[in-house]
Amino acid sequence: MEIIQNIAEAIDILRISKGLTVNELCLNICDESSYRRYKSGNRDIPIARIKLFCDRLGIGLDDFLYNVTAKNSHEYKKIYKLFYELQNKNYDQIRKTLQTIHIEDIALDKNKILYQYIVYTYEYETKIITTSEYFSFMNELLPLKNGFYTFNDIVILEKIAWIEMEQKGSKALEKLQAILLDPKKLYSINNHHAVIATIYANTVNLLTKKGDFKTALNICERGIAYSKKYNVTKNIHHLYYLKAYLFFQNDDKDAAMINISIVISLVFAMQDKKEFKYFIDLIANEFSMTKSMIYQMHQIALEKYL
């Protein structure tokens, strides 16, 4: 019953993200009272009805069920832990763990894709495979589809976008920015949100390198909103810094200074001397300011902001 209730709750979260009323979702599928019983866990949802809900929400049934059940899967937890080792570049631990996991033993295709992503990225970052080989492998992992995108899709797209940027291409970046500008297209579970918030910042960096400051600023603002919505604010100061930089590039110096002030406040609150020094030095270099100018500006901007 708990899994059924989780399915009903996940359907309702998707309904809200798509901006549908209960009546609009249930039209010609079930009555609203049945829907409420599904949500409460008092009635099982027939699989055929789950598929109808998925069709209306624009997501494939397999993708939906995978994301609902993934967080409770031992197999997924083991692979996702490996993903975080990759995020932290803990290559020794990855090498040891890979010896204990074999792809033929992984039951779910989605887990296999995430596992292969980890293996190929580890091999690329440790110079075992070339950029050309890695680019080819990433494209093979990316499904050809539109509509809803999953966590696997977005992390793969980001890697392709970085390589394409070096090759003066932008197909993956265009798809990535379309997803991030409309998060309704992205289906993720709670432990994905922090990674996706980081991908917002990385995409802003890509767009800035491309010189598309307008889209970069839009993505940046969406990333800040996304981080606040899902309470994944550990690295939100990076987004505010990028926002300040983009305003500065657009000659809106007042807006830039306000956002620099926010960055300083956030980093100071972290009580991390290394991080604070890094951003003070970064601001000084990028904005041609002395440290005394930064502190003075911070006080003035705070007075205006408050």
C-alpha positions in Angstrom: 0.0 0.0 0.0 2.9 2.4 0.7 4.2 2.0 -2.8 0.8 2.6 -4.2 0.4 5.8 -2.1 3.9 6.9 -3.2 2.7 6.5 -6.8 -0.4 8.6 -6.1 1.6 11.3 -4.4 4.1 11.4 -7.3 1.3 11.7 -9.8 -0.1 14.7 -7.8 3.3 16.4 -7.6 3.5 16.1 -11.4 0.0 17.4 -11.7 0.9 20.5 -9.7 4.2 21.0 -11.7 2.2 20.9 -15.0 -0.3 23.4 -13.7 -3.3 21.0 -14.0 -6.3 21.0 -11.7 -7.5 17.7 -10.2 -10.5 17.9 -12.5 -8.3 18.4 -15.6 -6.1 15.5 -14.7 -9.0 13.1 -13.9 -11.1 14.0 -16.9 -12.3 10.8 -18.6 -10.0 8.8 -16.3 -11.7 8.7 -12.9 -13.8 10.8 -10.6 -12.2 13.2 -8.1 -13.3 11.2 -5.1 -11.4 8.1 -6.4 -8.4 10.3 -7.0 -8.5 11.5 -3.4 -8.7 7.9 -2.2 -5.7 7.0 -4.3 -3.7 9.9 -2.6 -4.7 8.8 0.8 -3.7 5.2 0.1 -7.2 3.9 0.7 -7.5 2.5 -2.8 -5.0 0.9 -5.2 -4.5 2.5 -8.6 -4.9 0.0 -11.5 -1.8 0.0 -13.7 -3.9 0.9 -16.8 -5.1 4.0 -14.9 -1.6 4.9 -13.9 -0.7 4.8 -17.6 -3.6 7.1 -18.5 -2.4 9.6 -15.9 1.2 9.4 -17.3 -0.1 9.9 -20.8 -1.9 13.1 -19.7 1.1 14.3 -17.8 3.4 13.6 -20.8 5.7 11.1 -19.2 6.4 7.5 -20.1 5.1 4.9 -17.7 8.5 3.2 -17.4 10.2 6.5 -16.6 7.6 7.4 -14.0 7.6 4.1 -12.2 11.4 4.0 -12.2 11.6 7.4 -10.5 9.0 6.6 -7.9 10.6 3.3 -6.9 14.3 4.3 -7.4 15.0 5.9 -4.0 13.9 2.6 -2.2 16.0 0.3 -4.5 19.1 -1.1 -3.0 20.6 -1.4 -6.4 19.9 2.3 -7.2 21.3 3.4 -3.8 24.5 1.6 -4.4 24.9 3.2 -7.9 23.9 6.6 -6.7 26.5 6.5 -4.0 29.0 5.8 -6.7 27.7 8.8 -8.6 28.4 11.0 -5.6 32.0 9.6 -5.3 32.3 10.8 -9.0 31.0 14.2 -8.1 33.7 14.4 -5.4 36.4 13.0 -7.7 37.1 10.2 -5.3 38.7 8.1 -8.0 40.4 5.5 -5.7 37.0 4.6 -4.1 35.3 4.5 -7.5 38.0 2.1 -8.8 37.5 -0.2 -5.8 33.7 -0.1 -6.0 33.6 -0.8 -9.8 35.3 -4.1 -9.0 32.2 -5.2 -7.0 29.5 -4.1 -9.5 29.0 -5.8 -12.9 26.7 -4.3 -15.4 25.2 -7.7 -16.3 24.0 -8.0 -12.7 22.1 -4.7 -12.8 18.4 -5.4 -13.3 16.9 -2.1 -14.4 17.9 -0.4 -17.7 17.8 3.1 -16.1 20.3 2.0 -13.4 22.5 0.5 -16.2 22.5 3.9 -17.9 23.5 5.7 -14.8 26.2 3.1 -14.1 27.6 3.4 -17.6 27.6 7.2 -17.3 29.7 6.9 -14.1 32.1 4.4 -15.7 32.6 6.4 -18.8 33.0 9.7 -17.0 35.5 8.1 -14.5 37.5 6.7 -17.4 37.4 10.1 -19.2 38.4 12.1 -16.2 41.3 9.7 -15.4 42.5 9.7 -19.1 41.7 6.1 -19.7 39.5 7.0 -22.8 39.8 9.9 -25.2 37.4 12.9 -25.6 36.2 11.5 -28.9 35.4 8.1 -27.3 33.7 9.7 -24.3 31.6 12.0 -26.5 30.5 8.9 -28.6 29.6 6.9 -25.4 27.6 9.8 -23.9 25.5 10.2 -27.1 24.8 6.4 -27.1 23.4 6.7 -23.6 21.1 9.6 -24.4 17.7 8.4 -25.6 16.0 10.1 -28.5 12.8 11.5 -27.1 10.9 14.6 -26.2 8.5 15.6 -23.5 9.7 14.6 -20.0 13.4 14.2 -19.2 14.9 12.3 -16.3 17.9 12.8 -14.1 20.0 10.5 -16.3 19.1 12.6 -19.3 20.1 15.9 -17.8 23.5 14.8 -16.4 24.4 13.2 -19.8 23.3 16.3 -21.7 25.5 18.5 -19.6 28.6 16.4 -20.4 27.8 16.5 -24.1 27.3 20.2 -24.0 30.7 20.9 -22.5 32.4 18.8 -25.2 30.3 20.4 -27.9 31.3 23.8 -26.7 35.0 23.0 -27.4 33.9 21.9 -30.9 31.9 25.0 -31.5 28.6 23.1 -31.3 25.5 23.8 -29.2 22.8 21.2 -29.9 23.0 19.6 -26.4 23.2 23.1 -24.8 20.1 24.2 -26.6 18.2 21.2 -25.3 19.6 21.6 -21.8 18.6 25.3 -21.6 15.1 24.5 -22.9 14.7 21.9 -20.0 16.1 24.3 -17.3 13.9 27.2 -18.5 10.9 24.9 -18.2 11.5 22.5 -15.2 8.0 21.0 -15.9 9.9 19.0 -18.5 12.2 17.5 -15.9 11.1 14.6 -13.6 13.4 14.1 -10.6 13.2 12.9 -7.0 14.4 14.6 -3.9 18.0 13.5 -3.9 18.5 14.8 -7.4 17.7 18.4 -6.7 21.1 19.5 -5.4 22.8 18.1 -8.5 20.3 19.8 -10.8 20.9 23.1 -9.0 24.6 22.7 -9.8 23.8 22.0 -13.4 21.9 25.3 -13.6 25.2 27.0 -12.6 27.2 25.0 -15.0 24.8 25.8 -17.9 25.1 29.5 -17.0 28.8 29.1 -17.4 28.5 27.5 -20.8 26.1 30.2 -22.0 28.4 32.9 -20.7 31.3 31.4 -22.6 29.1 31.4 -25.7 28.4 35.1 -25.1 24.6 34.5 -24.7 24.3 36.7 -21.6 20.5 37.2 -21.9 19.7 33.5 -21.8 22.4 32.9 -19.2 20.8 35.5 -16.9 17.4 33.9 -17.4 18.8 30.4 -16.6 20.6 31.9 -13.5 17.4 33.4 -12.1 15.5 30.1 -12.7 18.4 28.3 -11.0 18.1 30.5 -7.9 14.3 30.0 -7.8 14.8 26.2 -8.2 17.4 26.1 -5.4 15.0 28.0 -3.1 12.0 25.9 -4.0 13.7 22.6 -3.2 15.9 24.0 -0.4 19.2 23.1 -2.0 21.0 26.3 -1.2 24.4 25.0 -0.3 25.9 26.4 -3.6 23.4 29.1 -4.3 26.1 31.8 -3.8 27.7 30.6 -7.1 24.5 31.4 -8.9 24.3 34.9 -7.3 27.9 35.5 -8.3 27.1 34.5 -11.9 24.1 36.8 -11.8 26.2 39.7 -10.6 28.8 39.0 -13.4 26.0 39.0 -16.1 24.5 42.2 -14.8 28.0 43.7 -14.9 28.5 42.6 -18.5 25.2 44.2 -19.4 26.4 47.5 -17.8 23.8 47.3 -14.9 26.4 48.0 -12.2 23.8 48.7 -9.5 22.2 45.3 -9.9 25.7 43.7 -10.1 26.7 45.3 -6.8 23.5 44.2 -5.0 24.1 40.6 -6.1 27.8 40.8 -5.1 26.6 41.9 -1.7 24.3 38.9 -1.5 27.3 36.6 -2.4 29.4 38.1 0.3 26.6 37.8 2.9 26.0 34.1 1.9 29.6 33.2 2.0 30.3 35.0 5.2 27.4 33.1 6.8 29.0 29.8 5.8 31.9 30.6 8.1 34.3 28.9 5.7 37.4 31.1 5.5 38.7 29.3 2.4 35.5 29.8 0.5 35.2 33.5 1.7 38.8 34.2 0.5 38.1 32.6 -2.8 35.1 34.7 -3.6 36.7 38.0 -2.3 39.7 37.3 -4.5 37.4 36.4 -7.5 35.3 39.5 -7.1 38.4 41.7 -6.8 39.9 40.2 -10.0 36.7 40.1 -12.1 35.3 43.4 -11.1 38.6 45.3 -10.7 37.9 46.2 -7.1 40.2 46.4 -4.1 39.2 44.5 -0.9 38.4 47.8 0.9 36.2 48.8 -2.1 34.4 45.5 -1.9 33.7 45.8 1.9 32.6 49.4 1.5 30.3 48.5 -1.5 28.9 45.7 0.6 27.8 48.1 3.3 26.2 50.6 0.9 24.4 47.9 -1.1 23.1 46.3 2.1 21.6 49.7 3.2 19.9 50.1 -0.2 18.7 46.5 -0.3 17.3 46.5 3.3 
